[in-house]
Amino acid sequence: MEIKLKIVEEHQVASISHEGSVEDMGEIIGELAGWIKQKGLLITQPPFSVYYTSPTEVQPEKMKYEVGIPFQGDAYGDERVKIKIMPKHKILSAIHKGPYEEIGSVYAEMMQYIIESGREMIGAPREVYINTPGEVPDEELLTEVIFPVISLESSEDSSNYSILRGQPEELTKQENPIKISPIGYVRKDGMKTSLEIIDKYIPGLKELNNFSHVIVLWWANMIDNSEHRNVLQVYPPYSLDRLTGIFATRAEYRPNPISITICKIEDLNEKEGILHVSNLDACDGTPIIDLKAYFPSFDRVEKPEIPRWLSFLWPDWAYGQ
């Protein structure tokens, strides 16, 4: 299997969100295609699905996914069909040939490749259906598996990430400097991530094991320099042609390189000060500057809104996290 790094150009999409079996997908694709044609629009690319849950984590009837078809033309959505923007971004892509039931190995191989190549997922995976069961036998089915990604350990994305800088003396001068000390460090071992807490801060972990999630604040030390601290506007990697103010992004390039991630707590060894977590987008050795227990009452909002061009990369909820 060949895995390729590509750039997806921005395009508009008609989509339907669905909760239920993936067996419903064929009917949804047909409904979308009919809606597009009825509006007199032009279908430009094959249909695709974005998966917000995994069949290994939920029952088949509880799968959450979105089906989309790219098109050209002017249209407004309705209660059932939404018009969204797929932004310009980088992806890792692989073609699976064969029945849909055998596609799981492609996901596993691509996930391993992402880890080994020093990249990070920046959105939900998706599948593009190049042909359909009605056109070819199952063994001839072609499905493109896509993972939106950025690079973690190289400057691969940096040329597109910084664009406008302020004057260093204006942004770095501090009349009253603030002192921040690490409380621990990130440790990565393959796909496993742990937080190694410094001895004197271990008592602060008491009762944290009774929470399902923790908010991790970490210091992006790998890009902590005067150049990156003075970046004020960027072309973010999840929308490579859209100029965005740094405070409208989650970029690590900012006046104070503080990053935040909500992580699932997998295990806590309070005695040793080792907290095992998942979903932490920080490198091995990254300083941890604070931990905060996740409170649903305070840390989520009922009806959040994000730009339309982000809607396919991040759903409203981090399902399965």
N, C-alpha and C positions, 0 to 999 in steps of 0.2 A: 504494500500500500504506500502510495506517495502522498506526503503531506506538503502542501504548498502555502507560502505566505503571499497573500494578495491584498489589494485595496478594493473595497466596494465603494462605488460612486454613490452620491446622494440620489435618491429617487422616492417618489410617492407611492403609497401602497393602500389598497382597500383591504380591510381586515375584519375578522370576526373572532371575538374571544369566546372560549368554550371550556366548560368543565364537564368531563365525561370520558367515555372510552375513545381511544384513538381510532376505533373502527368507525366513528362518526365522521372522520375527516373527509372521506370521499364525498359525502353528501354536502359538507360545508364548502369544499372547493367548488363543487358544481353550483351551489347557491351564489358564491362570490362571482364566479365567472359569468353567470347569468345576469347578475346585478350590473357588472361592468359593461357588458354588451348592451343591456337595456338602456344604459345611460349614454350610449354612443361613444364609449371610450376605447382606447387601444391597449390590449394586454401586451406588455413588453418583455416579461420574463416568466419562467415557470413558477407555479405556486410553491409556497414554503410554509413551514410551521415553526413556531418558536415555543420551546418547551420550558415551562416554569416549574414543573415538578418532574420527578423521575419515577419510572415504573418500579424501581427497586425500593421506593420510599412510601408510595401510596397505593391504594387499591385501584384497579383499572378504571372504575367508574368515577374516581376522584382526581383523575389527571387534569391538570390545568395547562392549557396551551392556546396559542393564537395562530390562526391561519391567515395568510396574506397573499395577495397577488399584486405585483407591481403593474402600474399602468401609466399612460400618458393622457392628458386632457384635464379639463376643469370639472370638478365635481364636489358636492357637499355630502357628507355622511348623513346617516340617520340613526334611529335608535338601535338598529341591528348592525349596520355596517359603518365602520369608522374609517376616516381618511387620516393616515399617519405618514410621517416622514422617516425613511431609513437614512441615517446620516452617513457621510463618507467616513469610513473607518477601516482599520486593518483586521484581517481575519486569517486564521489557519483553516485550510480547506482540504478535504479528502473525498474521493469518490468511492462509494460502496456499490458493488455490483452483486445483485442477488436479492433474495427475499428480505422484506423488512424485518422479519423475526431474527435475522442474523446480524443486524447492524450494531449490536451491543459491543462487539469486539473492536469496532472502529472507534467508538467513544473512549474505550479504555486505552487504546493505543495513543489516541490524540491527547488524552489527559496526561499520560506519562511523558509524551513529547513536550507538552507545554511546561511541565516541571523541569525537565532536563535541559530545555533550551533557555531557561531563565525568563519565561514569560508569565503573564497573568491574564486570566479571563476578565473581560470588562463588561460582560453581559451574558444573557442566557444563550445556550447553544440553539442552533436551528438546522432544519433539514430542507433542502431544495429538491423537489421531485421532478427530475429531468424527463422521465417518462412515467407512465402509469400502468397498473395491472390490466387495464382495458386495451392497452396498445401492444404490450409484449408479455411473454411468459415471465413468471416470477424470477427465474434464474437470470433474466436479461434486464431486470429493473436497475436503473441507475439513480442513486440518491447522493447528493452532495451534502456532507456533514460539515457544518461551519461553526467555529468558535471565534467570537470577537476577542482580540488580544492586544496587549501592549507588552513592551519589553521591560523587565525589571532590572536587569543586570548589565545593560549596555546603554550607549547613547543613541541607539537605533531610532528612537522617537524624538530625540531632543531637538532636531532641526525643525520639527513642526510644532514644538511645544512652547517655545518662548518667542515673543515678537516685540513687545514694548517694555522698556525698562525705565525706571525712574533714576534720579541721580543718586549714586551710592551714599553720598554724605547725607542726603535727605532721609533715606529710609533706614540707615543703619545707626545713625547717631541716637544715643539714648542718654537723656539727662539722668534718669533713674533706672539703671540696669536691673533686670529681673533675673534672679538666679533660679535655675531649674536643674535638679539632680535626678539621674535615673533611679527608678525603684527596682529595676531588673532588666533583663535582656531577652530577646527572641532567640529561640533555638530551633533550627529546622533540621529534620532527619528524614529525607525523602519526602513523603506526603504527610508526615506527622509534624505538628507544630506545638511547641510548649513555650511557656513564659517562665523563666528562671528568676525568681524574686530574690533580691539581696537579703541577707540574713536579718538585718535590723528591721526590715519591713514585713517579714513573714507574719507577725501577729495581726497585721492588717487584713489577712486573708480569711480570718475567722467568719464563718457563716456564709461565705461566698458560694460554697458548694450547694447551697439550697436555692440558688438561682439557676435558670437555664442558660442565660446569656450574660455577657459582660461587655462593657464599652471599654475598649483599649485605646488609650492615647499614646502615640509613639512619635519619636523624633526622627525625621527623615535625614539621618546623619550623612548618608551617601551623597546628598546634594546640598549640604549645608555650607554654602560659600557666598561671598558677596555678589557674585554674578546671578545666581539663582534667587537669592533673597530680593533682588531688585526687579524681578519679572512681575509685571502688572497685568498684562494681557497675553493670552495664549490661543493657539489653535489646538484644542484638546485632542487626544488620540481617539476619542470616541466620536469626533466630528471634525475631521481634518481640515475642512475648508470654512469653518465657522469661527470668527474671531470672538473671544469671550473674555470678559474681565476675570481676573484670578479669583475673586470672591464669589463668582458664579460657577466655580468648578470645585472638584475635590483634588486638584493637582497638588503635588508635594512642593512645587516651586511656588513659594510665597514668602512674605517678609519674615515670618517665623515658621519654620518648616514643621509645624505640628500636624500630624495626621490622626484620623480617628476611624476605628473599625468596630462594628458590633460583631462579636464572635460567640459561637455556641460553646458552652463549657462542656468538654468531654469528660474530664476527670480532674480532681484536685488532690494533690498530696500535700496537705497542709503542713505536715511535719517537715518535709524537705523543701517546701516553698516552690513546688513545681505545679503549674497550672497548664493542663493540656486543653487546647482550643482548636476550633476549625474555622476556616474562612478568614484568616489573618493575612492581609496582603502586604506583609513586611518581610524584609530579608533577614537571613541569619545574622545575629549580632546587633540587630537594631535596638537602641535603648527604649525602654518602656518608661513613660513619665507619669502615668497614672492609670488606675483601674476604677471603673464605676459600675456598680451593679445595674443591670438593665431593668427599668421599671416601665411596664407598658402604659401606665396611666400618665407618665410624664414624657416618655421618649418616643411616642408615636402620635400622629394626628389622624383624625377621622377621614378627612378628605384632602389629602395633599395634591398639589399640582406640580407637574414638571413640564419643561418644553416639549412640544410635539415631536421634535427630532430626537428625543431621548427615549421615546415610549417603547421601542422595540428592543433596546439594549438593556433596560431595567424595568421590570414590572412594578406595579404599585407596592407589592409585598415580596419579600425575599422568601418565596415558598421553600419549605424543606430545610431552612437554615437552622 
